[in-house]
């Protein structure tokens, strides 16, 4: 395009590679619950589409000229504009929970989940250490290869590893609850405490064989789902009762766009 041409502008050229990248990621995830070949195909598609997308923007971005219509004189209207009521944005909540509430909610859910797990260990194996050692078997090799009799006994390494795994995951999920709960309709907090654990249980069921084969071989899915429900209800209840803070959309427009006025220069004193 001629630099002096004022009838058109350069814009990024359209590309289909982002859609192909999304297809590759979808195939990779679908292979986790179907067959490994599906994931392999997804990896190949992802690599090829990533290279194609790369060459569309680097080293030089592909562009195309788009003709611009001539400027049209617009007359000012005398009508007034009605302002939308506060809280009309459903995707960007007007108020949200603090990260601290997510931390406490995750810890509350972790405690409720631990109670269910301990009851399961006492009923099924007569030991409170059994579920802890099963969880720790994902990172402790000696526990992964241990017989059931050994898993019933106390293990210091298993206690530390199981507590760390359980605590870190619970806090991360609690933070996720704190961020996502304000986006749900009113009254949906307790429903999310039921639905979200069920979805998470399905995700764990499809991937646990790769993450923790020992736990996958000996897990009782009824008790597992029950512990997830206990976590979801406890975490959502604690977080929903915490005070919310206003988000940036409650600020005036001039503050949201980060505009800062300049101070007027001080008058020079007369000599």
Order of alpha helices (4+ residues) and beta strands (2+ residues): beta-alpha-alpha-beta-beta-alpha-alpha-alpha-alpha-alpha-alpha-alpha-alpha-beta-alpha
